[in-house]
Amino acid sequence: MQAELIDHIRFTAVSPDMVKRMSVAKIIVPDTYNDDGYPIDGGLIDQRLGVIDPGLKCKTCGGRAKVCPGHFGHIELVRPVIHPEFAKTIYLLLQSTCKDCHRILLNEKQIGDLRPTIEGFVRADDNDKELGLQTSVESEDKNLSIIKKLKTVKKCPYCGAVQGKLKLDRPTFFYMNGNRLKSDEIHDWLAKISNEDLALLGIDGTVTRPEWFVISYLLVPPVNVRPSITLESGERSEDDLTHKLVDIIRTNQRLEQDIDAGAPQIIIDDLWELLQYQVTTYFNNETPGVPVARHRSTRPLKTLAQRLKGKEGRLRYNLSGKRVNFSARTVITPDNYISMDELGVPQKMAEVLTVPFYVTKWNIEYAKKLLSNTSYPTVLNHISKDGTRKRVADMNREELLAALQPGDILDRQLIDGDVVLFNRQPTLHRISINAHIVRVLPGNTFRVHLASVTPYNADFDGDEMNMHVPQTLEAQAEARLLMNISTSIVSPRNGLPVVVALEDMLIGAYELTKDGAYYQKDEAARLLASVGVYELPKPSKDGMYSGKDIFSAILRDDLNFEYTDKKNPNNMAVIKNGRLVKGYISSKLIGKRGMLLLHIYDKYGPEEAKRFLNDVSKLAGRAVYTFGMSISMRDYYISSLEGERQKIISNTLSEASELLRKYKDGTLEPLPGYTKKQTYELEVFATLNIARSIAMKVILDSLTIDNKAMLMISADARGNILNFVQIGMFLGQQSVRGGRPSRGYNGRILPYFTRKDSNPMNKGFVKSNYIEGLGFIDYYMHAMGARDSAMGKPLVTAVSGYLMRRLVNAMQDFYVGNDLSVRDAGGALIETLYGGDGIDPMMEKMQ
Amino acid sequence: MAIAKNNSVKVAPGEAVGTVAAQSIGEPSTQMVLENFHQAGVVSAIRTKGLPRLIELVDARKVPKVATIEIWPEKAIMKDLAKVKALKKKIEEVKVKEVISDFDENFNNASMQLTLNKEKLAMYDLTDRGIVSKLEKIEGIEVSSADHVITVKIKKTKSADRSIHGIRVMFVKVRNMNIAGVKGVSNIGIETTDDGAYYLVAMGNNISGVLEIDGVDKNRVYSNDPFEVMRVFGIEAARNLIANELKDTMKVNGVDVSYRHLMLVADAMTFYGTIKSVGRHGIAGSKNSVFARAAYEETIKHFTNACVFGESDPLTGVAENILIGKQVKVGTGIVKLSIKKSDLKEIKGK
């Protein structure tokens, strides 16, 4: 739905002729409004430049504010000035051409050598993509080196004139043999360089003439570009650009008066320089070597370059990213009773957001029903065939209803079943935006299914998320088919599932399907009813129903699957013809990297995988609800392990002192690239760190899942063994800057220690645990480690954020062609076959 | 995105693989640590790891922070520790300053006396003569030796710099002269594989130097410096190295990223026949769209240059089309929707 397509955009400098053609008004008055608050003719807010005040009409196009796009004006400078951004180019041109005859300082032979590569350039630029896509790197270099040498040429090969010493005094002053070159002299010099000579420097004189870099007609942007704002006090405040333009006109006028009055040359030159300064800062107020132009309040003025540049500049802030309508944002809360691909939308939002409804002869009845509704699912706007837009109110409802015809468009409120996009920042992923199906619910929060939280990296501690309502049918169709969250079940990063069962669902699935889980008829019936199954499986023994059979109710009949965990052979499952015959459902099947989930996705597609996850969450959710699951402090503090704990600590400490002994003896073999001292420190740190891993092993070996905390850990529901160790055994070595804490007092960390005491406890080895509590020294050491890691986080975010921006920027144009080759924007062949085999990384891990 | 239902595992034409690759590397990098050594357990040869290494690779730094080289002995001697140690000795760089016990600089007559350490000489199997002959390769000096004392004198030629600074520079150069082993290869550690074979890990990147040593398995020399690999083995090897190093870096951090994404980065970086960085001086800075470059970094510079050269923006990439509000030419943007004429008639009636 694009009216006009832009094919390409050409950049050139603006010629004085062009300025005169574009300009609708010559600006001569260095002021804005007169005493009556009315724009002055010939002033900077001249009404011919467009209008921004409501009620006024543009004197050029007759349009009112919002309709009139604005028109350019111009200022005639009495003396030309250099455009600061082009000064470097001017310098190059002056260096490369003769001061007398203005020919390029190359003899015929050199030109002959250059020409072939120049022609390569021209061809490449002529949109002839097939032929000269890239000029070879070597010829470019050769070209440059010849041109760079031009400044060393002493004698013009044509007129024989001896070349003077040219100097650029940044930003805009040129000296020839120590004498200032005036801007008008430079203008005349540049004007005499022929197009043929320019071509040798890569400049197309038919497009951009170098004398245009010296400005005598300055373009004045329309008022729309620099709107003035009226403060509450009724005082007008002008835009920075207007301020700068006022300065330019004022200086220009003074210069003109002085010239007319025949003032001494020095005064004229001073003013001319001032005019140059005003114009320089008008273009770029951060030009190096130029004092920054300031507002009365000493705030630096934001001039043209500052408007475009950087993150808050026009390009990145307003053009690459835009504010949108039809969007909503609120806090998210979990809800496992809706489908994974649904999104619970607050009623209040649904009443405000709209979707265009195209009335056709097939749906006109429904449209009429909607339009006649006076409350919730109703129509907010009516756009008739001819494009007139009317707000629907009780007043005109009947009237609109009667006139409704195919071709009309109704802005309908959001209803169940609509498709929306859902997103959380930071959007580091394409799976951080997905399509969901609307489910209008009471309340003020977005309701999200727990399983779909991982790709967004969201939790419910107050996270807010954004929702967007796609408006065109095309966008809606793409959202539904290509962006549904079920298509994000598998990550494009590595082909493993990311939308998975977590937390309660995993415990529930385990409790339900573990060996020896049998249920009474009523319990079994309730469990099955939660997933909409109303037929009981065959009872297995004593009229009891096996949990495995109950779980099998959500498996497809033709599903065959086998899984054994390599590290833990007990963790296995066999599914035959849709029946879980052996083993139990663990996180390895339905959780992160869940192979069963992946298998279902592979075999039946995203829709079925979604259904499966929905059913698992309901069934397993019902299961934990039935059994209950709770932990207590007692689960973490195991008195029988106290002996082990002491043993691990004392072993570690003696190992550390052994290392110290070796170090003092000098028998410690230094690692390559390290001194003995560094080696000692590294090895002690490693030894003390290992203590925790040993404790982890002990806990793993001595506790079973009868301990509910262990059940949580082994089901991958929450927590890990390291947490367990730190809660119940000891915190272990704290690390600061990747090693033991080492700063503080002279020869010690805290004043309570003697100097050079090698006791590991004095260097951040913490023996106590969270349950028994930390002593003040331990507490301090722990706080140091915690602070260190907390400080690192924002740093990593900044660094990796920039890395990401660079990567995306470098590769965003790459796409796969019909032949599965990878191409960039210009069609250049990056890879002949994507990944060497054309396989989608999403499908990589499927069998 | 491929649809599993069709049982097709091929990429869909139009897929924005570049963006997906960038995101697949960028997203997990937020969880990486900034510190170089953050590893519990065994301490082994230091290498830049984690995020800093990732950035180093992607930036195409000319000299990596820590260049390492892996040297495998030939199959025959791989399991013989003594022979591997001998090989190590042959490779490890020895500089003049490492075998002298003292030196005496005389600025009056521009000479320096180096007193050799006999034990060190024996340790490295070096002789006075050998050192002298090596030193003679330096231009502009005269070398003589007597009883473990080497005298170095700067020649009285026109070109010789006999200022104090010049003398000093020359003497430092002499003391840093490589007299044995491979230049630039130091801190060699011997590592073992699971099946008992030994190999060497050293700091330095001098692949071509190592290749000249007998007893080195020439097919297995590995350096983590892409530029050195490019110089010695060519651009394709450098491309493989970059992809492989990216893979290792991700793996060390416990991040699982498809190799395809990493290969694409490596391919993009080496596309021009030399290694280009990902940032503004590399791939992103050499795009043919003015807008894409201006929207990325150095906005003003790109616009003014475009004006000078009368450049035209072909509007083929992603960034520039977003800028002007056109549909982007990737993904569903490269296909057009069409309908059979007969079907259209049927829908429209009549």
Contacts between the chains, C-beta under 8 A, distances in Angstrom:
chain1	res1	chain2	res2	distance
A	2	B	326	6.8
A	2	B	327	7.1
A	5	B	326	6.7
A	6	B	315	6.3
A	6	B	324	5.7
A	6	B	326	6.7
A	7	B	315	7.1
A	8	B	312	5.1
A	8	B	313	5.9
A	8	B	314	5.2
A	8	B	315	5.7
A	9	B	290	7.7
A	9	B	291	7.5
A	9	B	312	6.7
A	9	B	313	4.6
A	9	B	315	6.7
A	9	B	324	7.6
A	10	B	310	6.7
A	10	B	311	7.4
A	10	B	312	4.1
A	10	B	313	7.6
A	11	B	290	6.0
A	11	B	303	6.9
A	11	B	306	3.8
A	11	B	307	4.9
A	11	B	310	6.8
A	11	B	311	5.4
A	11	B	312	7.1
A	11	B	313	7.3
A	12	B	307	5.9
A	12	B	310	5.4
A	13	B	307	4.9
A	13	B	308	7.3
A	85	B	300	6.3
A	85	B	304	4.3
A	86	B	304	6.3
A	86	B	307	7.8
A	86	B	308	6.9
A	89	B	304	7.6
A	89	B	308	5.0
A	125	B	310	7.9
A	125	B	311	7.3
A	125	B	312	6.9
A	127	B	312	7.2
A	127	B	314	6.8
A	129	B	314	7.7
A	137	B	272	7.0
A	137	B	273	7.2
A	137	B	274	7.5
A	202	B	309	5.8
A	203	B	308	6.2
A	203	B	309	6.0
A	203	B	310	7.2
A	204	B	309	7.2
A	204	B	310	4.5
A	207	B	310	3.3
A	208	B	307	6.2
A	208	B	308	6.2
A	208	B	309	7.5
A	208	B	310	4.8
A	284	B	300	6.7
A	305	B	299	7.9
A	305	B	300	5.0
A	308	B	294	7.8
A	308	B	299	5.2
A	308	B	300	6.8
A	308	B	303	7.5
A	309	B	299	4.9
A	309	B	300	6.4
A	310	B	299	7.4
A	313	B	299	6.5
A	315	B	291	7.8
A	315	B	294	6.0
A	315	B	295	4.5
A	315	B	299	5.8
A	315	B	323	7.2
A	316	B	295	6.1
A	319	B	295	7.2
A	319	B	322	7.6
A	319	B	323	4.6
A	320	B	295	5.5
A	320	B	319	6.7
A	320	B	322	5.8
A	320	B	323	6.1
A	426	B	30	8.0
A	428	B	23	6.4
A	428	B	26	6.2
A	428	B	27	4.1
A	428	B	30	6.5
A	429	B	23	5.4
A	429	B	27	5.1
A	430	B	19	7.2
A	430	B	20	6.4
A	430	B	23	6.1
A	474	B	337	7.5
A	478	B	332	5.9
A	482	B	1	6.5
A	482	B	332	7.3
A	487	B	1	6.1
A	492	B	1	7.2
A	492	B	20	5.2
A	492	B	24	6.8
A	493	B	23	7.7
A	493	B	24	4.0
A	493	B	27	7.1
A	493	B	28	7.5
A	493	B	256	7.5
A	493	B	257	5.8
A	493	B	258	6.5
A	493	B	261	7.2
A	494	B	24	7.6
A	494	B	256	4.5
A	494	B	257	6.0
A	494	B	258	5.1
A	495	B	258	6.5
A	496	B	256	6.9
A	601	B	4	5.9
A	602	B	4	5.4
A	603	B	4	7.7
A	604	B	4	7.8
A	604	B	5	7.6
A	605	B	3	6.9
A	605	B	4	5.0
A	605	B	5	3.9
A	606	B	3	7.8
A	606	B	4	6.9
A	671	B	43	6.3
A	671	B	44	7.9
A	671	B	45	7.7
A	671	B	189	7.0
A	672	B	45	6.3
A	672	B	187	4.1
A	672	B	188	6.3
A	672	B	189	3.8
A	672	B	201	7.7
A	672	B	202	7.6
A	672	B	203	7.6
A	673	B	45	7.1
A	673	B	46	5.9
A	673	B	187	4.1
A	673	B	189	7.9
A	673	B	203	6.1
A	674	B	46	7.9
A	679	B	43	8.0
A	682	B	43	4.8
A	683	B	43	6.4
A	686	B	40	6.5
A	686	B	41	6.1
A	686	B	42	7.0
A	686	B	43	5.6
A	689	B	40	4.2
A	689	B	41	7.4
A	690	B	40	6.5
A	690	B	41	6.6
A	693	B	40	6.9
A	693	B	41	7.8
A	737	B	35	7.0
A	738	B	35	4.3
A	738	B	36	7.2
A	738	B	37	5.5
A	738	B	38	5.5
A	792	B	33	7.0
A	792	B	34	5.9
A	792	B	35	7.5
A	795	B	34	5.9
A	796	B	30	6.7
A	796	B	32	6.7
A	796	B	33	6.9
A	796	B	34	5.2
A	796	B	51	6.6
A	797	B	30	6.2
A	799	B	34	6.7
A	799	B	51	6.2
A	799	B	55	7.2
A	800	B	26	6.7
A	800	B	29	4.1
A	800	B	30	4.7
A	800	B	32	6.9
A	800	B	51	6.2
A	801	B	30	7.6
A	803	B	26	6.1
A	803	B	29	5.9
A	803	B	51	7.5
A	803	B	54	6.9
A	803	B	55	5.8
A	803	B	58	6.7
A	804	B	22	6.8
A	804	B	23	7.4
A	804	B	25	7.9
A	804	B	26	3.1
A	804	B	27	7.5
A	804	B	29	7.0
A	806	B	58	7.1
A	806	B	278	5.0
A	806	B	279	4.8
A	806	B	284	6.5
A	807	B	21	7.7
A	807	B	22	3.7
A	807	B	25	6.0
A	807	B	26	5.5
A	807	B	58	6.8
A	807	B	265	7.2
A	807	B	278	5.9
A	808	B	19	6.1
A	808	B	22	4.3
A	808	B	23	7.1
A	808	B	26	7.0
A	809	B	284	4.5
A	809	B	292	7.9
A	809	B	296	5.0
A	809	B	319	7.4
A	810	B	18	7.8
A	810	B	22	7.3
A	810	B	268	6.4
A	810	B	278	4.5
A	810	B	279	7.6
A	810	B	282	7.1
A	810	B	283	4.0
A	810	B	284	4.6
A	811	B	18	3.2
A	811	B	19	6.6
A	811	B	21	6.1
A	811	B	22	5.0
A	811	B	264	7.0
A	811	B	265	7.2
A	811	B	268	5.8
A	811	B	278	8.0
A	811	B	283	7.4
A	812	B	16	7.2
A	812	B	18	5.6
A	812	B	19	5.0
A	812	B	22	7.2
A	812	B	317	7.3
A	812	B	318	4.6
A	812	B	319	6.7
A	813	B	18	6.4
A	813	B	287	7.4
A	813	B	292	7.8
A	813	B	316	7.6
A	813	B	317	4.2
A	813	B	318	5.4
A	813	B	319	8.0
A	813	B	330	7.4
A	814	B	16	7.1
A	814	B	17	5.5
A	814	B	18	2.9
A	814	B	19	7.6
A	814	B	21	7.7
A	814	B	264	7.0
A	814	B	268	7.2
A	815	B	14	5.8
A	815	B	15	6.5
A	815	B	16	5.5
A	815	B	17	6.6
A	815	B	18	7.2
A	815	B	329	7.5
A	815	B	330	4.2
A	815	B	331	7.3
A	815	B	334	6.9
A	816	B	11	5.0
A	816	B	12	7.1
A	816	B	13	5.3
A	816	B	14	6.3
A	816	B	15	4.7
A	816	B	17	5.6
A	817	B	13	6.2
A	818	B	13	4.7
A	820	B	10	6.5
A	820	B	11	6.2
A	820	B	13	6.9
A	822	B	17	5.9
A	822	B	18	7.7
A	822	B	264	6.7
A	822	B	267	7.5
A	824	B	18	7.8
A	824	B	317	7.8
A	825	B	287	7.0
A	825	B	288	7.3
A	825	B	289	6.7
A	825	B	292	7.9
A	825	B	314	8.0
A	825	B	316	4.2
A	825	B	317	3.5
A	825	B	318	7.4
A	825	B	329	7.5
A	826	B	288	5.5
A	826	B	314	7.5
A	826	B	316	6.3
A	827	B	316	7.9
A	828	B	271	7.2
A	830	B	264	7.2
A	830	B	267	5.4
A	830	B	268	5.8
A	830	B	271	5.9
A	831	B	263	7.5
A	831	B	264	6.7
A	831	B	267	5.2
A	834	B	11	5.2
A	834	B	17	6.1
A	834	B	260	7.0
A	834	B	264	7.9
A	835	B	11	7.8
A	835	B	258	7.9
A	835	B	259	7.6
A	835	B	260	3.5
A	835	B	263	6.3
A	835	B	264	7.6
A	836	B	260	7.8
A	836	B	263	7.1
A	838	B	10	5.0
A	838	B	11	6.1
A	839	B	9	5.2
A	839	B	10	6.3
A	839	B	11	7.1
A	839	B	260	7.5
A	840	B	1	7.2
A	840	B	2	4.2
A	840	B	9	6.1
A	840	B	10	6.4
A	840	B	11	4.4
A	840	B	12	7.3
A	840	B	15	7.4
A	841	B	20	7.6
A	841	B	24	7.6
A	841	B	258	3.8
A	841	B	260	4.9
A	841	B	261	6.5
A	842	B	1	6.4
A	842	B	2	6.1
A	843	B	2	5.3
A	843	B	4	7.1
A	843	B	8	8.0
A	843	B	9	3.8
A	844	B	9	8.0
A	844	B	258	5.6
A	844	B	260	7.5
A	846	B	4	7.4
A	846	B	9	6.6
